[in-house]
Amino acid sequence: MILDEEALRTTEELVPGLLADVAAYSLIDLEENPSNGIDAFRKSKAPGLLVPEVHGGKGATALQALNFTVALGAVAPSLTVAATMHNFTLASMRAFEDKFHGMEWVIMDAIAHESLLVSSAGAEGRSGEGQLTPKTTAVRRGDDWVINGSKKPCSLSRSMDLLSASVQLIEDGHPPRLGMVLVPANVDGIEIRPFWNSPVLRGTESDEVLLKDVVVPDQLVMKVEEGDRISFDEVQRIGLTWFTLLVSATYLGMATTLVQRLFESGKGTAQARSEAATELRAALLGLERIAMTLDSPAKPQMLFDALVMRYAVQDSVQRCVRRSTEVLGGMEFINNPAIGYLNAATQAFAFHPPTRNSMWGALDEAFRGNSLEIV
């Protein structure tokens, strides 16, 4: 079996029955009817994967989350992309945990016990502007904050129970600063607009979420004060490291499915099949190192290492998909819609921020011994 046994075992232990329930649908079915996968995800209590056990969740480590994501990505690409947005949001929230006032833990409890889904409206980079600088604003008004902005694409836009967003906090007497806000999906002022026109990965529900004068209480705004042990920049870096790990695992899982089909077909030479499997295995081992780093005390070079590994995995995925498709042949491509689907879906890996082309200068400086700056 090409898919790592540890990934399968870990997933079955954490969320029994999820893989079997999702695998009952074809890849195309899951795109056309995303609720099938999302319902199975909720039923398995997978939304609580990264919620601490004391609050009713699975308390998964980064290594366990990596294995879960690879395994799920092999059978449900769109669902796994959406789950990655949910999971990295929870991982980012955990970096804030010493700032929780109590309400946040209530929400964590609800996510675990009620299988609530959290969409992520993180910073939306624009040409010439900071990739981690949010464009959504939160203006202080008494004991509340008024949120305005939009996020597109925003996965889980139509199934979310909560929206998390990084925002610029604007308050009289304070310079603008960064924060994270949690918004119930049913409050006034949230509008969902169609955005995703591609048939590929449509099951992620990645449409536009517009926030217009959305009012949230101060208890749902996480912010860093002067003198706190962690800066918001560090919170973002931890969150981005988690995202980089999980999004890489998502597309590695997709490629694994195609290589598995190659082995099952018996086509090609032993060398061609083994080369493809070896490349994927090496990529997984590299991601495991990043996961173990996340599970240990934070290291200054953590995000740099994660991004380097992500871009290497990106190349491995593309090579394996291209070679496997070629060896499987034209008739397989014509007769099996999953082949073309996986080819198209894996292309999206390159589009997730921070894209490689946007990072060449920052990587060059980091390789010269300077700090990694994402601008």
N, C-alpha and C positions, 0 to 999 in steps of 0.2 A: 504494500500500500504506500502511495506517494505521500499522502497526508500523514503527518507525524502522529504516531500513536499517542504520544503524551497530550497532544492537542485534543484528540478525540476523548481520551480518558478524563482530562481536566474538565472539558465542556459537559460531559455526561454527569460528572460528580457535582458540578456547580448548578447546572440547569437540566435535570433529567428529562429526557424526551424531546427537548427542543429541536435537535438536529433531525430526528426522525420525523417530527411533525412538519418541519419546513421542507425537508427533502421529498415529502409526499407531493409537492407541487413542482412543476417545471420552472426553469429560470424565467421563461417567457410569461408563465402564469403569474409569477410573483411580481413582474413588472406591470402587468395589466390589472392585477387585483392586489395591490400592496397590503390591503387590510388582512389578507390571509397570513402573511408573514408577521405583521405587526401584532395581530391577535395571538399568534403562537408565542411571540416574544413576551407579551404581557402575561399570558397564561403560565409560562415557565418561571415567572418572577425574575427574569433576566434584567429588568430595569434596576434592580437592587444589587447588581453585580459588584459595584464599587462602593456601596453604602456599608459603613462599618457594621460588624455583626451585632454590636451592642444596640444598634438602632434597627435591627431586623433584616439587614442586608447580608450579602454573601462575604463581604470583607475581602474581596479578591486582591491579590497582589498584582503588580504590573506584569510579572511573568505569567500568572494565571490568565490575566486579561489578554495578553498576547496570544496565548494558546487558544482561548475562546474565540478571539477575533479571526484567527487563521481558519479555524474549523468552520465557523459560521460563514465566512467569506467564500468558502468552497461550495456552499449550497445555496446561499442567498445573498448575492452581491449588493443589491440595493438596500436590503434590510441591514446589512453589515455597515454600509456607509452611514446610514441613519443612526445605528446603534453607536458607532464611533463618536458621532457628534454628542450624543447623550452621555456616553461614558467619559469622554475627556472633560466635559463640563463638570461632572461630579468630581473628577480628579482635581480640577482647578478649585472647586469649592472646598475640598479637603485641605488645600493649602491655606485656606482662610480660617480653619476651624478654631484657632485660638481667639478669633474675633467674633465668633458666633455669639449672638445675644440670647439664644434660646429658640427663637422662631425658626432659624435655619435647621436646627436639629429636628424640630417638629416636621419640617418639610422633608428632611432626609427619611424620617420614619414613614411618612406618607408615601414617598417614592418606593420604598422597600415593601411596605405592607399592601399598598393599593396598586402597585405596578404603574406608577405615573411615569410619563415620558417627558423629558426635558429637551427642548430644542435649543440650539446655540446660535445667538446673534452676536457673534464676536466681532472684533474689529474688521471692517471691510476696507481693504487697501485700495487706494486709487492711484493712478499714475502720478508720480511726483510727490506723493504724500506718504507718511509713515504707514507701514503695513500693520503695526500694532496700535495705532492711534484710532480710537473709535470715533465715528462721526455722529453717533447717537448721543444726545445730551439728556441730562437729568438736572432740572432746576429746582432748588429747594423752595418749598412753599409751606411754611409752618412746620408741622410734624411730618409732612409728606414730601415726595419728589414727583415732579411732572416730567414724563419721558416723551421725547420726540425723536423720530428717526426712522430708518428702514434698514432691512437686511435682505439682500437677494444675492444668491439663492440662500434659502434657510430650510434645511432638512427638517422633516417631521412637522412642517408648517400646518398640516391639516389633521394631524393626530396628537399634537403636543397637548400636555396638560399644564405645562409651565414653560415659560420662555426665559432663558438666561441671556443677559446682554452685558457686554462691557460698555461703559458709558463715560462721558466726560461730566464730572460733577461740578455744577455751577452754584455757588452759594455766596451770598453777600459777606464780605469781610474775609474771604478765602480766595486764593488763586485757584484757577481750574485744576482739578486733579482727577485721577482715574478711579473707577470703582466698578463693581459688578452688581447687577440688579436681577432679582427674580420676579417675574411678572406672571400671575395666573392667566391662563390663556382665555378665560371667559370674561375678563374685565372690559369695560367700555374703552373704546379707542383703538382696539387692535383690528386690523383689516388684513385679510389674505388676498393677494392678487396673483393671477396666473403669471408664471415666469418661465418655467422649464419647458421648452418646446421639443427637446430631443426625446425620441422614444427610448433611448438607452438610459438606464438608471432613473427612469421616471418614478419608479417605486420608492425613491428616497423622499418624495413629496417636497422637492426643493423649489418652492415658490417664494414669492416676496411677502415678507411680513412688514406691514407699515404700522408704526406706533404714532398716534396723534393725540397729544395731551392725555397720556395714560398716567393715572395717579396711583402711586404705590406708597405704602407707609415706610418710614425710615428703617423699620426692623427688617425690611427685605432688601436693603441696600448694604452691600459689604464694601467697606472702605478701609484704607490704611491710614492711620494717624501718625504724626511725627513721633519718633521714638519706638515705634513698633518693631518687633524682631524681624519682620519680613516686609519688604517693599512690594509695591504693586508690580514693579518691573520683574521681581523675582517670581511673583505669582504667575505672571504672564509667561515667563520662561518655563516654569514647571508645567503649566497647561499646554504650552506649545510642544514641549518634549513629549508629553503624553499623547497629544494629537499626532505628532510625527510617528511615534511608535505604532499607534493603533491604525492610522491610515495606511501605513506601510504593510501591516499585517493583513488588512482588508484586501488589498490588491494582490498580495502574495497568495492568499487563499484562492482568489479567482484564477490565477495562473496555475495553481496546483490542480484545479479541476481539469484544465486543458491537458496538462501533462499526464494526469491519470487516464484520460481518454486515450492518449497516445499509447500508453502501456497496455491498456485493455484491447486496443485494436491490433496489437502485435506488428504494426507497420514500422518501417524504418529499420535501421540497424541497432544492435545492442549499444553501440557507441552513441548514436544519436539520442536514444532514449535515456541512457545513463548520463549523458552530458546535461540534458535538460533537468533531470532530477537532482543531479549534483549541484547545479547552479541554484536551484530553489532551496536545497538543504543548506547550502552555505549562507544564503540570505537569511534563512530562519535563525541559524546560529548567531549571526551578527546581531539580529534584532533581540535575541535572548540576552546578549551582553548589555544592550541598552536597557532592557527591562530590569535586569539585576541591578543596574546602576540606579534606576528609579526607586527600587526597593531598599536601597541603602541610603545613608546620609547624602544629601545633595552635594554634587561636585560642581565646581565652577565651569568645567568643560562639558557638562552633560548635554546641553542643547546643541553645541557644536558637533559632538559625536553623533547625536541622534540625526542631525540633518545630513551629515556625511553618509551615514548608513542609509538614510532614506533615499538619497539620490543614487546610491549604489544599487539598492533594491529595485528602484525604478528602472534602471537599465537591465537588471536581471530579469524582471518581469517581462519587459518588452522583447528581449531576446528569446526567452522561453516560449512566449506566445507566438512569435513570428515563426520560429523553427518548428514548433509542434503543429501549427496550422499547415505549414508547407508539407511536412511529412504525412500528416493525415490525408492530405490530398483534396483535389477539387470536388470530387463527388461527395465526400464527407461534409465539406463546406456547403455544398448545395442542398444536401438532404437533411442536415442537422442544424436547425436555427441557433442552437446554443453555441456553435463554433463562431459564427459571425458575431453573435451577441457578446461573447467573452472577449473577442478581438476589440470590439468597439468600447466595451465597458472599461477594459484595462487602460485604454488611452487616457481616461479621465484622471488617472494617477498624476500625470504631469501638471494638471491644472490646479491642484490643491496648493494653497499658499503655505509657506513662501515658495514660489516657483524657483526652479534652479536658475533661470535667466536673471531673476531679480536678486540673486544672492552671490553672483560671481565676485563682485567687489568685496563683499563682507567676508566671503570664504578666503579670498586672497589675503586679506589683512589677518585673518585668524591663523592661517597657515604660516604667516610671517611672525607669529608670536603675540599678536595684538588681540584684544578682546573682541568677541563677536558682537557686532552691532547690526541689528535688523532695522533698516531705515526705509 
